Amino acid sequence: MLRSVILAAARSSKIERLVGTAPVSRSLVRRYVAGETTAHAVATTRTLAADGLLATLDYLGEDTVVVEQADATRDEYLGLLAALKGEGLAGSAEVSVKLSALGQRIDPELAYDRAREICAAAEDAGTTVTVDMEDHTVTDSTLEIVQRLREDHPRTGAVLQAYLRRTEDDCKTQAAPDSRIRLCKGAYKEPESVAYQRSLDVDRSYVRCINALMAGEGYPMLATHDPRLIEIGIDRARWYDRGKESFEFQMLYGIRPTEQLRLAAEGYRMRVYVPYGDQWYGYLMRRMAERPANLAVFARSLWTK
Ligand code: FDA
């Protein structure tokens, strides 16, 4: 119930204005967001790399309905990829892109064009792109665009959300040679007709999806902080005789950092999703919804300088 309310607020521009003008504690935003500029993203990548961690960098922003803003987002990614290349960090970081920030809701074809430019720049820099997954109304459109991006850039990654009832089948279809699939639980408010509502059902689906991805021929990217699912991932990789280089774990910046280091020290590929930029509202609200305990901290921070 609380999760639904927070996720509804994540989509409300009125509440966004209220929160945006409130003295939200800088430390709360900083816990989850690496900074505002390309330089912050690059510096964070360098720090993570020094600890043996990989990164995927996300320039914050979503649901763009202004063409100029979609172009500006593309330009930011092109600048970021040039900076990663210039700093010799392209081996340590890839980028994560939301199609809605590239104008998917205005015209999916234009979002595809912008994503294709980003994929080309990533390839030129020596790295890859993963296309984030948003709510279920754009699942088909997003997977279709990723499929087209893969024609020229086969290592373009897709994201599948275990809370969707369709996802086990999608995992089986998508786990083709060379594919890169990030499996997450799913962060949006979805109706019962398309998504499991009980966390136990989501977890069970996640396990079935791990099996489908590990049994397939692609590169699974297990994006979760859930200790049980991480153990199951390790167990399933052994079962399917996969080496540690044939899959990776992913976690969000600021969440379970000690566990991130532990997995990296044990030789697993561990990638940290690093958001940056000033459009942090929707992202932060989804993080609040994942952990009700965070809400008290958040509420206090609204009234604290
Ligand atoms: P769960 O929410 O059950 O958390 C397990 C444990 O992790 C908690 O008990 C707690 O200890 C810790 N934890 C989790 N969230 C926390 C938080 N916010 N603050 C503090 N502790 C927390 N979703 C989506 O819909 N589309 C996408 O493209 C992506 N992309 C993505 C990339 C990466 C790298 C990650 C890790 C996650 C995503 N997600 C996502 C988000 C994902 O769908 C999901 O909402 C979160 O990962 C939380 O789910 P967990 O699997 O961590 O389990």
Residues whose N, C-alpha, C, O or C-beta is under 5 A from the ligand:
A	BS01	FDA	D132 M133 V159 C184 K185 G186 A187 Y188 A223 T224 H225 D226 Q250 M251 L252 I255 Y273 R287 M288 E290 R291
